[in-house]
């Protein structure tokens, strides 16, 4: 992967070859158990991020156990988003796990940082990230919690448009899929940066398509 394009947050996916024309109408209901679990996981995510903040401030390192937990929460969230109105690109029900599931269509991984700046930890999650927050607010609407958006914004609108096209034609428009992936990838990069998981500033770049460049 090119050094200019590489980013430590890796978001990849594949679209189901055959998607139900109408299942998307009830996915909000089917995903309720996940929403309940994620509500608790995100409370823990925020608390663990506070602990990580002090760990980085005093040691320059993100506690490994907390890092793995927080990656798992983002990973779980991404799978649910992909199944529901963040993409609607798979009919495979998301697994209830923080672990990576290689055969699930949506995957996320974040490289563990060997060292993090003690100074940046004081400002990157609020001051430095403000330009990205403004952009992500448009992408994901007003229902954003460190990268978790249930629906809304440009992403939700595009996913629903794609679902309507699927219902009418039996096909999910590839151009919309590629754009939805790029928007989600941007949101998840910002989420990881805001959660102090990397010092590398998210690029102002829409990397569209199902896979990261070079993966």
SELUM-652635 format. One record per residue: residue number from 0; chain; x, y, z of N, C-alpha, C, CB in turn. Coordinates in Angstrom, 1 decimal. Glycine has a CB too. Layout:
REM SELUM-652635
 pos unit  neast nnorth    nup caeast canorth   caup  ceast cnorth    cup cbeast cbnorth   cbup
 NUM    A      X      Y      Z      X       Y      Z      X      Y      Z      X       Y      Z
...
***
This chain:
REM SELUM-652635
 pos unit  neast nnorth    nup caeast canorth   caup  ceast cnorth    cup cbeast cbnorth   cbup
   0    A    0.8   -1.2    0.0    0.0     0.0    0.0    0.9    1.2    0.0   -0.9     0.0    1.2
   1    A    0.5    2.2   -0.8    1.3     3.4   -0.9    1.3    4.2    0.5    0.7     4.4   -1.9
   2    A    2.5    4.7    0.8    2.6     5.4    2.1    1.7    6.6    2.2    4.1     5.8    2.4
   3    A    1.5    7.2    1.0    0.6     8.4    1.0   -0.9    8.1    1.2    0.9     9.2   -0.3
   4    A   -1.2    6.8    0.9   -2.6     6.5    1.0   -2.9    5.7    2.2   -3.0     5.7   -0.3
   5    A   -1.9    5.1    2.8   -2.2     4.2    4.0   -2.7    5.0    5.1   -0.9     3.5    4.4
   6    A   -3.7    4.4    5.8   -4.2     4.9    7.0   -4.5    3.8    8.0   -5.6     5.7    6.8
   7    A   -4.2    4.0    9.3   -4.2     2.8   10.2   -5.6    2.2   10.5   -3.6     3.2   11.5
   8    A   -6.7    2.9   10.0   -8.0     2.4   10.2   -8.4    1.7    8.9   -9.0     3.5   10.6
   9    A   -8.6    0.4    8.9   -8.9    -0.3    7.7  -10.4   -0.8    7.7   -8.0    -1.6    7.6
  10    A  -11.1   -0.3    6.7  -12.6    -0.5    6.5  -12.8   -1.2    5.2  -13.4     0.8    6.7
  11    A  -13.2   -2.5    5.3  -13.4    -3.2    4.0  -14.8   -4.0    4.1  -12.3    -4.3    3.8
  12    A  -15.3   -4.3    2.9  -16.6    -4.9    2.9  -16.8   -5.6    1.5  -17.7    -3.9    3.1
  13    A  -17.8   -6.4    1.5  -18.2    -6.9    0.2  -19.8   -7.0    0.2  -17.6    -8.4   -0.1
  14    A  -20.4   -6.7   -0.9  -21.8    -6.7   -1.0  -22.3   -8.1   -1.4  -22.3    -5.7   -2.1
  15    A  -23.4   -8.5   -0.7  -24.0    -9.8   -1.1  -24.4   -9.8   -2.5  -25.3   -10.0   -0.2
  16    A  -24.1  -11.0   -3.1  -24.4   -11.2   -4.5  -25.9  -11.1   -4.8  -23.9   -12.5   -5.1
  17    A  -26.7  -11.5   -3.8  -28.2   -11.5   -4.0  -28.7  -10.8   -2.7  -28.8   -12.9   -4.2
  18    A  -29.4   -9.7   -2.8  -30.0    -9.1   -1.7  -31.5   -9.1   -1.8  -29.5    -7.6   -1.6
  19    A  -32.2   -9.4   -0.7  -33.6    -9.4   -0.7  -34.2   -8.0   -1.1  -34.2    -9.8    0.7
  20    A  -35.2   -8.0   -1.9  -35.8    -6.7   -2.4  -36.5   -6.0   -1.2  -36.7    -6.9   -3.5
  21    A  -37.0   -6.7   -0.2  -37.9    -6.1    0.8  -37.4   -6.3    2.2  -39.2    -6.7    0.7
  22    A  -36.4   -7.0    2.5  -35.9    -7.2    3.9  -35.5   -5.9    4.5  -34.8    -8.2    3.9
  23    A  -35.0   -5.0    3.7  -34.5    -3.7    4.3  -35.6   -3.0    5.0  -34.0    -2.9    3.2
  24    A  -36.9   -3.3    4.7  -38.0    -2.6    5.3  -38.1   -2.9    6.8  -39.3    -2.9    4.7
  25    A  -37.6   -4.1    7.2  -37.8    -4.5    8.6  -36.4   -4.7    9.3  -38.5    -5.8    8.7
  26    A  -35.4   -4.3    8.7  -34.1    -4.5    9.4  -33.9   -3.6   10.6  -32.9    -4.1    8.4
  27    A  -34.6   -2.5   10.7  -34.6    -1.7   11.9  -35.1   -2.4   13.1  -35.4    -0.4   11.7
  28    A  -36.1   -3.3   12.8  -36.7    -4.1   13.9  -35.8   -5.3   14.2  -38.1    -4.6   13.4
  29    A  -35.3   -5.9   13.2  -34.4    -7.1   13.4  -33.2   -6.7   14.2  -34.1    -7.7   12.1
  30    A  -32.7   -5.5   14.0  -31.5    -5.1   14.6  -31.7   -4.5   16.1  -30.8    -4.0   13.8
  31    A  -32.9   -4.5   16.6  -33.1    -4.0   17.9  -32.2   -4.6   19.0  -34.6    -4.1   18.3
  32    A  -32.1   -6.0   19.0  -31.2    -6.6   20.0  -29.8   -6.0   19.9  -31.1    -8.1   19.8
  33    A  -29.3   -5.7   18.7  -27.9    -5.2   18.6  -27.9   -3.7   19.1  -27.5    -5.2   17.1
  34    A  -29.0   -3.0   18.8  -29.0    -1.6   19.3  -29.0   -1.5   20.9  -30.2    -0.9   18.8
  35    A  -29.7   -2.5   21.5  -29.7    -2.5   22.9  -28.3   -2.8   23.5  -30.7    -3.6   23.4
  36    A  -27.6   -3.8   22.9  -26.3    -4.2   23.4  -25.3   -3.1   23.1  -25.8    -5.5   22.7
  37    A  -25.4   -2.5   21.9  -24.5    -1.4   21.6  -24.7   -0.2   22.4  -24.7    -1.0   20.1
  38    A  -25.9    0.1   22.9  -26.1     1.2   23.8  -25.2    1.0   25.1  -27.5     1.3   24.2
  39    A  -25.1   -0.2   25.6  -24.3    -0.4   26.8  -22.8   -0.4   26.4  -24.6    -1.8   27.4
  40    A  -22.5   -1.0   25.2  -21.1    -1.0   24.8  -20.5    0.4   24.6  -21.0    -1.9   23.5
  41    A  -21.4    1.3   24.1  -20.9     2.6   23.8  -20.7    3.4   25.1  -21.8     3.4   22.9
  42    A  -21.5    3.1   26.1  -21.2     3.7   27.4  -19.8    3.3   27.9  -22.3     3.3   28.5
  43    A  -19.6    1.9   27.8  -18.3     1.4   28.2  -17.2    2.0   27.4  -18.3    -0.1   28.1
  44    A  -17.4    2.2   26.1  -16.4     2.7   25.1  -16.0    4.1   25.6  -17.0     2.8   23.7
  45    A  -17.0    4.9   25.9  -16.6     6.3   26.4  -15.8    6.3   27.7  -17.9     7.1   26.6
  46    A  -16.3    5.4   28.6  -15.6     5.3   29.9  -14.1    4.8   29.7  -16.3     4.4   30.9
  47    A  -14.0    3.8   28.9  -12.7     3.2   28.6  -11.8    4.3   27.9  -12.8     2.0   27.8
  48    A  -12.4    5.1   27.0  -11.6     6.1   26.3  -11.1    7.2   27.3  -12.5     6.8   25.3
  49    A  -11.8    7.4   28.3  -11.4     8.4   29.4  -10.1    7.8   30.1  -12.5     8.7   30.4
  50    A  -10.2    6.5   30.4   -9.1     5.8   31.0   -7.9    5.8   30.1   -9.5     4.4   31.4
  51    A   -8.1    5.5   28.8   -7.1     5.6   27.8   -6.4    6.9   27.7   -7.6     5.1   26.5
  52    A   -7.3    8.0   27.8   -6.8     9.4   27.8   -5.7    9.6   28.8   -7.9    10.4   28.0
  53    A   -5.9    9.2   30.0   -4.9     9.4   31.1   -3.7    8.4   30.9   -5.6     9.1   32.5
  54    A   -4.0    7.2   30.4   -2.9     6.3   30.1   -1.9    6.9   29.1   -3.4     5.0   29.6
  55    A   -2.5    7.5   28.0   -1.6     8.1   27.0   -0.9    9.4   27.6   -2.5     8.5   25.8
  56    A   -1.7   10.2   28.3   -1.1    11.4   28.9    0.1   11.1   29.8   -2.2    12.1   29.7
  57    A    0.1   10.0   30.5    1.1     9.8   31.5    2.2    8.8   30.9    0.6     9.2   32.7
  58    A    1.8    8.0   30.0    2.8     7.0   29.5    3.1    7.0   28.0    2.3     5.6   29.8
  59    A    2.3    7.7   27.3    2.4     7.7   25.8    2.0    6.5   25.1    3.9     7.9   25.5
  60    A    1.2    5.6   25.9    0.7     4.4   25.3   -0.7    4.2   25.6    1.5     3.2   25.8
  61    A   -1.4    3.7   24.6   -2.9     3.3   24.7   -2.9    1.9   25.3   -3.6     3.4   23.3
  62    A   -3.5    1.8   26.5   -3.6     0.4   27.2   -4.1   -0.6   26.2   -4.5     0.5   28.4
  63    A   -3.4   -1.7   26.0   -3.7    -2.6   24.9   -5.1   -3.3   25.1   -2.6    -3.7   24.9
  64    A   -5.4   -3.6   26.3   -6.7    -4.3   26.5   -7.9   -3.3   26.2   -6.8    -4.7   28.0
  65    A   -7.7   -2.1   26.6   -8.8    -1.1   26.3   -8.8   -0.9   24.8   -8.5     0.2   27.0
  66    A   -7.7   -0.8   24.1   -7.6    -0.6   22.7   -8.4   -1.7   22.0   -6.2    -0.6   22.2
  67    A   -8.1   -3.0   22.3   -8.8    -4.1   21.7  -10.3   -4.1   21.9   -8.2    -5.4   22.2
  68    A  -10.7   -3.7   23.1  -12.1    -3.6   23.4  -12.8   -2.5   22.6  -12.4    -3.2   24.9
  69    A  -12.1   -1.3   22.5  -12.7    -0.2   21.7  -12.7   -0.5   20.2  -11.9     1.0   22.0
  70    A  -11.7   -1.2   19.7  -11.8    -1.6   18.3  -13.0   -2.6   18.1  -10.4    -2.4   17.9
  71    A  -13.2   -3.5   19.1  -14.3    -4.4   19.0  -15.6   -3.7   18.9  -14.3    -5.3   20.1
  72    A  -15.8   -2.6   19.7  -17.1    -1.9   19.7  -17.3   -1.2   18.3  -17.1    -0.8   20.8
  73    A  -16.2   -0.6   17.8  -16.3     0.0   16.5  -16.6   -1.0   15.4  -15.0     0.8   16.1
  74    A  -16.0   -2.2   15.6  -16.2    -3.3   14.6  -17.6   -3.8   14.6  -15.2    -4.5   14.9
  75    A  -18.1   -4.0   15.8  -19.5    -4.4   16.0  -20.5   -3.4   15.4  -19.8    -4.7   17.5
  76    A  -20.2   -2.1   15.7  -21.0    -1.0   15.2  -21.0   -1.0   13.7  -20.6     0.3   15.7
  77    A  -19.9   -1.2   13.1  -19.7    -1.2   11.6  -20.5   -2.3   11.0  -18.3    -1.2   11.2
  78    A  -20.5   -3.5   11.6  -21.2    -4.6   11.1  -22.7   -4.3   11.1  -20.9    -5.9   11.8
  79    A  -23.2   -3.8   12.2  -24.7    -3.4   12.3  -25.0   -2.3   11.3  -25.0    -3.0   13.8
  80    A  -24.2   -1.3   11.2  -24.4    -0.3   10.2  -24.5   -0.8    8.8  -23.3     0.8   10.3
  81    A  -23.6   -1.8    8.5  -23.6    -2.3    7.1  -24.8   -3.1    6.8  -22.3    -3.2    7.0
  82    A  -25.3   -3.8    7.9  -26.5    -4.6    7.7  -27.8   -3.7    7.6  -26.7    -5.6    8.9
  83    A  -27.8   -2.6    8.4  -28.9    -1.7    8.5  -28.7   -0.5    7.6  -29.2    -1.3    9.9
  84    A  -29.1    0.6    8.1  -29.3     1.8    7.2  -28.0    2.7    7.1  -30.4     2.7    7.8
  85    A  -26.9    2.1    7.4  -25.6     2.7    7.1  -25.1    2.2    5.7  -24.6     2.5    8.1
  86    A  -25.7    1.2    5.2  -25.4     0.7    3.9  -26.5   -0.2    3.3  -24.1    -0.1    4.0
  87    A  -27.1   -1.1    4.1  -28.1    -2.1    3.6  -27.5   -2.9    2.5  -29.3    -1.3    3.0
  88    A  -26.2   -3.3    2.7  -25.5    -4.1    1.6  -25.3   -5.5    1.9  -24.2    -3.4    1.4
  89    A  -25.9   -6.0    3.0  -25.9    -7.5    3.3  -27.2   -7.9    4.0  -24.6    -7.9    4.1
  90    A  -27.6   -9.1    3.8  -28.7    -9.7    4.5  -28.2  -10.7    5.6  -29.7   -10.4    3.5
  91    A  -26.9  -10.8    5.7  -26.4   -11.7    6.7  -26.5  -11.0    8.1  -24.9   -12.1    6.4
  92    A  -27.2  -11.6    9.0  -27.4   -11.0   10.3  -26.0  -10.9   11.1  -28.3   -11.8   11.2
  93    A  -25.8   -9.7   11.6  -24.5    -9.5   12.3  -24.3  -10.4   13.5  -24.3    -8.0   12.7
  94    A  -23.1  -10.9   13.7  -22.8   -11.7   14.9  -22.7  -10.8   16.2  -21.5   -12.5   14.7
  95    A  -23.0  -11.4   17.3  -22.9   -10.7   18.6  -21.5  -11.0   19.1  -24.0   -11.2   19.6
  96    A  -20.5  -10.2   18.6  -19.1   -10.4   19.1  -18.3   -9.2   18.8  -18.5   -11.6   18.5
  97    A  -17.3   -9.0   19.7  -16.4    -7.9   19.5  -15.2   -8.3   18.6  -15.8    -7.4   20.8
  98    A  -15.1   -9.6   18.4  -14.0   -10.1   17.6  -14.2   -9.9   16.1  -13.8   -11.6   17.9
  99    A  -13.1  -10.0   15.4  -13.1   -10.0   14.0  -13.8  -11.3   13.5  -11.7    -9.8   13.3
 100    A  -14.6  -11.2   12.5  -15.3   -12.4   11.9  -14.9  -12.4   10.4  -16.9   -12.3   12.1
 101    A  -13.9  -13.1   10.0  -13.4   -13.1    8.7  -14.4  -13.3    7.6  -12.3   -14.0    8.5
 102    A  -15.4  -14.1    7.9  -16.3   -14.4    6.8  -17.6  -13.5    6.8  -16.8   -15.9    6.9
 103    A  -17.6  -12.5    7.7  -18.7   -11.5    7.6  -18.4  -10.5    6.6  -18.9   -10.9    9.0
 104    A  -19.4  -10.0    5.8  -19.1    -9.1    4.7  -18.5   -7.8    5.1  -20.4    -8.9    4.0
 105    A  -18.7   -7.3    6.3  -18.1    -6.0    6.7  -17.1   -6.2    7.8  -19.3    -5.1    7.3
 106    A  -15.9   -5.6    7.6  -14.8    -5.8    8.5  -14.1   -4.5    8.8  -13.8    -6.9    7.9
 107    A  -13.6   -4.4   10.0  -12.8    -3.2   10.4  -11.7   -3.7   11.3  -13.7    -2.2   11.2
 108    A  -10.5   -3.0   11.0   -9.4    -3.3   11.9   -8.6   -2.0   12.0   -8.5    -4.4   11.3
 109    A   -7.9   -1.8   13.2   -7.2    -0.6   13.5   -5.8   -1.0   14.0   -7.9     0.3   14.5
 110    A   -4.8   -0.5   13.4   -3.4    -0.9   13.8   -3.1   -0.3   15.2   -2.4    -0.3   12.7
 111    A   -2.5   -1.1   16.0   -2.2    -0.7   17.4   -1.0    0.2   17.3   -1.9    -1.9   18.3
 112    A   -1.1    1.5   17.9    0.1     2.4   17.8    1.1    2.1   18.8   -0.4     3.8   18.0
 113    A    2.4    2.0   18.4    3.5     1.8   19.3    3.7    2.9   20.3    4.8     1.6   18.5
 114    A    3.4    4.1   19.8    3.5     5.3   20.7    2.5    6.3   20.3    5.0     5.8   20.7
 115    A    2.0    7.1   21.2    1.1     8.2   21.0    1.6    9.5   21.6   -0.3     7.9   21.4
 116    A    1.4   10.6   21.0    1.8    11.9   21.5    1.1   12.2   22.8    1.7    13.0   20.5
 117    A    1.8   12.6   23.8    1.1    13.1   25.1    0.5   14.4   24.9    2.1    13.1   26.3
 118    A    1.1   15.3   24.1    0.5    16.6   23.9   -0.7   16.6   23.0    1.6    17.5   23.2
 119    A   -0.7   15.8   21.9   -1.8    15.7   21.0   -3.1   15.2   21.7   -1.5    14.9   19.8
 120    A   -2.9   14.4   22.7   -4.1    13.8   23.3   -5.0   14.8   24.0   -3.6    12.7   24.4
 121    A   -4.4   16.0   24.3   -5.1    17.0   24.9   -6.0   17.8   24.0   -4.2    18.0   25.6
 122    A   -5.7   17.8   22.7   -6.4    18.6   21.7   -7.0   17.9   20.5   -5.5    19.7   21.3
 123    A   -6.5   16.7   20.2   -7.0    16.1   18.9   -8.4   15.7   18.9   -6.1    15.0   18.6
 124    A   -8.9   15.3   20.0  -10.3    14.7   20.1  -11.4   15.8   20.0  -10.5    13.9   21.3
 125    A  -11.0   17.1   20.3  -12.0    18.1   20.2  -11.6   19.3   19.2  -12.3    18.7   21.5
 126    A  -10.4   19.9   19.5  -10.0    21.1   18.7   -9.6   20.6   17.2   -8.9    21.8   19.3
 127    A   -8.7   19.7   17.1   -8.2    19.3   15.8   -9.2   18.6   15.0   -6.9    18.5   16.0
 128    A  -10.1   18.0   15.6  -11.1    17.2   14.9  -12.3   18.0   14.4  -11.6    16.0   15.7
 129    A  -12.4   19.3   14.8  -13.6    20.1   14.5  -13.9   20.1   13.0  -13.4    21.5   15.0
 130    A  -12.9   20.3   12.1  -13.3    20.3   10.7  -13.9   19.0   10.2  -12.0    20.6    9.9
 131    A  -13.4   17.9   10.8  -14.0    16.6   10.4  -15.4   16.4   11.0  -13.1    15.5   10.8
 132    A  -15.6   16.9   12.2  -16.9    16.8   12.8  -18.0   17.5   12.0  -16.9    17.4   14.2
 133    A  -17.6   18.6   11.4  -18.6    19.4   10.6  -18.9   18.5    9.3  -18.0    20.7   10.2
 134    A  -17.9   17.9    8.7  -18.2    17.1    7.5  -19.0   15.8    7.9  -16.9    16.7    6.9
 135    A  -18.5   15.1    8.9  -19.2    13.9    9.3  -20.7   14.2    9.7  -18.5    13.3   10.5
 136    A  -20.9   15.4   10.3  -22.3    15.7   10.6  -23.2   15.7    9.4  -22.3    17.1   11.3
 137    A  -22.7   16.1    8.3  -23.4    16.1    7.0  -23.6   14.7    6.5  -22.7    17.0    5.9
 138    A  -22.5   13.9    6.6  -22.6    12.5    6.2  -23.6   11.7    7.0  -21.2    11.9    6.3
 139    A  -23.5   11.8    8.3  -24.3    10.9    9.1  -25.5   11.5    9.8  -23.4    10.3   10.2
 140    A  -25.7   12.8    9.6  -26.9    13.4   10.2  -26.6   13.8   11.7  -28.1    12.6   10.1
 141    A  -27.7   13.9   12.5  -27.5    14.3   13.8  -27.4   13.2   14.8  -28.6    15.2   14.2
 142    A  -27.4   12.0   14.4  -27.4    10.8   15.3  -26.0   10.2   15.3  -28.5     9.8   14.9
 143    A  -25.0   10.9   15.7  -23.7    10.4   15.7  -23.1   10.4   17.1  -22.8    11.3   14.8
 144    A  -22.5    9.2   17.5  -21.8     9.1   18.8  -20.5    8.4   18.5  -22.6     8.3   19.9
 145    A  -19.5    9.3   18.3  -18.1     8.7   18.0  -18.2    7.7   16.8  -17.5     8.1   19.2
 146    A  -18.9    8.0   15.8  -19.0     7.2   14.7  -20.2    6.2   14.6  -17.8     6.4   14.7
 147    A  -21.0    6.2   15.6  -22.2     5.3   15.5  -23.3    6.1   15.1  -22.5     4.6   16.9
 148    A  -23.8    5.9   13.9  -25.0     6.6   13.4  -26.0    5.6   13.0  -24.7     7.6   12.2
 149    A  -27.2    5.7   13.5  -28.3     4.7   13.2  -28.8    4.9   11.8  -29.4     4.8   14.3
 150    A  -29.1    6.2   11.5  -29.6     6.5   10.1  -29.5    8.0   10.0  -31.0     5.9    9.9
 151    A  -29.8    8.5    8.9  -29.9    10.0    8.7  -28.7   10.5    7.9  -29.9    10.6   10.0
 152    A  -28.7   11.8    7.6  -27.7    12.4    6.9  -27.6   11.8    5.5  -26.4    12.2    7.6
 153    A  -26.5   12.1    4.8  -26.3    11.7    3.4  -26.2   10.2    3.3  -25.0    12.3    2.9
 154    A  -25.5    9.5    4.3  -25.3     8.1    4.2  -26.7    7.4    4.3  -24.5     7.6    5.4
 155    A  -27.5    7.7    5.3  -28.8     7.1    5.4  -29.7    7.4    4.2  -29.5     7.6    6.6
 156    A  -29.6    8.6    3.6  -30.4     8.9    2.4  -30.0    8.0    1.2  -30.3    10.4    2.1
 157    A  -28.7    7.9    1.0  -28.2     7.1   -0.1  -28.5    5.6    0.1  -26.7     7.3   -0.2
 158    A  -28.4    5.1    1.3  -28.8     3.7    1.5  -30.2    3.4    1.2  -28.5     3.4    3.0
 159    A  -31.1    4.4    1.6  -32.5     4.2    1.3  -32.8    4.3   -0.2  -33.4     5.2    2.1
 160    A  -32.1    5.2   -0.9  -32.3     5.3   -2.3  -31.9    4.0   -3.0  -31.5     6.5   -2.9
 161    A  -30.7    3.5   -2.5  -30.3     2.2   -3.1  -31.2    1.1   -2.8  -28.9     1.8   -2.5
 162    A  -31.9    1.1   -1.6  -32.8     0.0   -1.3  -34.1    0.1   -2.2  -33.2     0.2    0.2
 163    A  -34.5    1.4   -2.4  -35.7     1.5   -3.3  -35.3    1.0   -4.7  -36.1     3.0   -3.4
 164    A  -34.1    1.4   -5.2  -33.7     0.9   -6.5  -33.6   -0.6   -6.5  -32.3     1.5   -6.9
 165    A  -33.2   -1.2   -5.4  -33.1    -2.7   -5.3  -34.5   -3.3   -5.4  -32.5    -3.1   -4.0
 166    A  -35.5   -2.6   -4.7  -36.9    -3.1   -4.7  -37.4   -3.1   -6.1  -37.7    -2.3   -3.8
 167    A  -37.1   -2.1   -6.9  -37.7    -1.9   -8.2  -37.0   -2.7   -9.3  -37.6    -0.4   -8.6
 168    A  -35.6   -2.7   -9.2  -34.8    -3.4  -10.3  -34.2   -4.7   -9.9  -33.8    -2.4  -10.7
 169    A  -34.1   -5.0   -8.6  -33.5    -6.2   -8.1  -32.0   -6.0   -8.0  -33.8    -7.3   -9.0
 170    A  -31.5   -4.8   -8.2  -30.0    -4.5   -8.1  -29.7   -3.3   -7.3  -29.4    -4.3   -9.5
 171    A  -28.7   -3.4   -6.5  -28.2    -2.3   -5.7  -27.2   -1.5   -6.6  -27.5    -2.8   -4.3
 172    A  -27.4   -0.2   -6.9  -26.6     0.5   -7.8  -25.1    0.6   -7.3  -27.1     1.9   -7.9
 173    A  -24.2    0.1   -8.1  -22.8     0.1   -7.7  -22.2    1.4   -7.3  -22.0    -0.6   -8.7
 174    A  -22.6    2.5   -8.1  -22.1     3.8   -7.9  -22.5    4.3   -6.5  -22.6     4.8   -9.0
 175    A  -23.7    4.0   -6.1  -24.2     4.4   -4.7  -23.4    3.6   -3.7  -25.7     4.2   -4.6
 176    A  -23.2    2.3   -3.9  -22.5     1.5   -3.0  -21.1    2.0   -2.7  -22.5     0.0   -3.5
 177    A  -20.4    2.3   -3.8  -19.0     2.8   -3.7  -19.0    4.1   -2.9  -18.4     3.0   -5.1
 178    A  -20.0    5.0   -3.1  -20.0     6.3   -2.4  -20.3    6.0   -0.9  -21.0     7.2   -3.0
 179    A  -21.3    5.2   -0.7  -21.7     4.9    0.7  -20.5    4.3    1.5  -22.9     3.9    0.8
 180    A  -19.7    3.4    0.8  -18.5     2.9    1.5  -17.5    4.0    1.8  -17.9     1.8    0.6
 181    A  -17.3    4.9    0.9  -16.4     6.0    1.1  -16.8    6.9    2.2  -16.2     6.8   -0.2
 182    A  -18.1    7.2    2.3  -18.6     8.0    3.4  -18.5    7.3    4.8  -20.1     8.4    3.1
 183    A  -18.8    6.1    4.8  -18.6     5.3    6.1  -17.2    5.2    6.5  -19.2     3.9    5.9
 184    A  -16.3    5.0    5.5  -14.9     4.9    5.8  -14.4    6.2    6.4  -14.1     4.6    4.5
 185    A  -14.8    7.3    5.9  -14.5     8.6    6.4  -14.9    8.7    7.9  -15.0     9.8    5.6
 186    A  -16.2    8.4    8.1  -16.8     8.5    9.5  -16.0    7.6   10.5  -18.2     8.1    9.5
 187    A  -15.7    6.4   10.1  -15.0     5.5   11.0  -13.5    5.9   11.3  -15.0     4.1   10.4
 188    A  -12.9    6.5   10.3  -11.5     7.1   10.5  -11.6    8.2   11.5  -10.9     7.6    9.2
 189    A  -12.6    9.1   11.4  -12.7    10.2   12.4  -13.1    9.6   13.7  -13.8    11.2   11.9
 190    A  -13.9    8.6   13.8  -14.3     8.0   15.1  -13.0    7.5   15.8  -15.3     6.9   14.9
 191    A  -12.2    6.8   15.1  -10.9     6.2   15.7  -10.0    7.3   16.1  -10.2     5.3   14.7
 192    A   -9.9    8.4   15.3   -9.0     9.5   15.7   -9.6   10.2   16.9   -8.9    10.5   14.5
 193    A  -10.9   10.4   17.0  -11.5    11.1   18.1  -11.4   10.3   19.4  -12.9    11.4   17.8
 194    A  -11.3    8.9   19.2  -11.2     8.0   20.3   -9.8    7.8   20.7  -11.9     6.7   20.0
 195    A   -8.9    8.6   20.2   -7.4     8.7   20.6   -6.7    7.4   20.1   -7.3     8.8   22.1
 196    A   -7.2    6.7   19.2   -6.6     5.4   18.8   -5.5    5.6   17.7   -7.6     4.5   18.2
 197    A   -5.3    6.8   17.2   -4.2     7.0   16.3   -3.9    8.5   16.4   -4.6     6.6   14.9
 198    A   -2.6    8.9   16.1   -2.2    10.3   16.0   -2.3   10.7   14.5   -0.8    10.5   16.6
 199    A   -2.5    9.8   13.6   -2.4    10.2   12.2   -3.7   10.9   11.9   -2.2     8.9   11.3
 200    A   -3.7   12.1   11.4   -4.9    12.9   11.1   -5.6   12.3    9.9   -4.5    14.4   10.8
 201    A   -6.9   12.1   10.1   -7.7    11.6    9.0   -7.6   12.4    7.7   -9.2    11.4    9.4
 202    A   -7.4   11.8    6.6   -7.3    12.5    5.3   -8.7   13.1    4.9   -6.7    11.7    4.2
 203    A   -8.6   14.3    4.3   -9.8    14.8    3.7   -9.9   14.2    2.3   -9.8    16.4    3.6
 204    A  -10.3   13.0    2.3  -10.3    12.2    1.0  -11.4   11.1    1.1   -8.9    11.5    0.8
 205    A  -12.1   11.1    0.0  -13.2    10.1   -0.1  -12.7    8.9   -0.8  -14.5    10.7   -0.8
 206    A  -12.3    7.9   -0.1  -11.8     6.6   -0.6  -13.0    5.7   -0.8  -10.7     6.0    0.3
 207    A  -13.5    5.7   -2.0  -14.7     5.0   -2.3  -14.4    3.5   -2.7  -15.5     5.7   -3.5
 208    A  -15.4    2.7   -2.7  -15.3     1.3   -3.1  -15.2    0.4   -1.8  -14.1     1.1   -3.9
 209    A  -15.4   -0.9   -2.0  -15.5    -1.8   -0.9  -14.2   -2.1   -0.2  -16.0    -3.1   -1.4
 210    A  -13.0   -1.8   -0.8  -11.8    -2.2   -0.2  -10.8   -1.0   -0.1  -11.1    -3.3   -0.9
 211    A  -10.0   -1.0    1.0   -8.9     0.0    1.1   -8.0   -0.2   -0.1   -8.2    -0.2    2.4
 212    A   -7.3    0.9   -0.5   -6.3     0.8   -1.5   -5.2   -0.1   -1.1   -5.8     2.2   -1.8
 213    A   -4.9   -1.1   -2.0   -3.8    -2.1   -1.7   -4.3   -3.3   -0.9   -2.7    -1.4   -1.0
 214    A   -5.5   -3.4   -0.6   -6.0    -4.5    0.2   -7.0   -5.4   -0.6   -6.7    -4.1    1.5
***
